[in-house]
Amino acid sequence: MAGLLRIGDVAAQTGLTVDAIRFYERERLLQAAARSNGGFRLFSKSDVEDLAFICNAQELGFSLQEIRELITLKRALHPDCKQVEQLLEHKIAAVREKIAALRRLERELQQAMANCESNLRHGQAEDCPVLAGISLAKRSRKK
C-alpha cells in the first residue's frame, strides 16, 4: 500500500487533529479510509486534497451540510456550476443578513455607550442605565 498515509501523517500535513479527520470521515464528508492489515486508517493523496477542500469551504463559512453538497457536486462527472451558483447566492444572502444583524448590534452597543457617557457626565456613576437596559432587553426577548 505504497503512497498511502496514516492518520497522524495526514493530520501533520493538513494541520487538522486526528479527531477532526475521524469526524469528517464519520460525517461522510471524507470517504471511508482504507485499512492496513493492522487496522490503521490509510489515506491517499486524494483524501488529503478532500480534507483541504473541506477546510477551505469551512473558512468560507459553509456549513457541513453545504460542504456535503459541494463535495457531491465536485465529485460529479460534470459538476453543475448553476447549482454552485445557487449555493453561493444563498450563502451571500446569509452573510448579508449576519452583517445587518451585526450592524444593529453595533448601533445598540454605541447607544449603550452614549448612555453611560451621558450618565457619567451628569455625575451619576452609581446608577448605570445600561445595566437596567440589559435586564429589560433580556426579559423582552424571552416573551
Protein Blocks (a to p, Z undefined) as FASTA:
>chain_A
ZZiacfklmmmmnopafklmmmmmmnomaccddddfkopacddfklmmmmmmmmmmmmno
pafklmmmmmmmmmpmbacfklmmmmmmmmmmmmmmmmmmmmmmmmmmmmmmmmmmmmmm
nopaklcfklmmmmmmmmmmmZZ
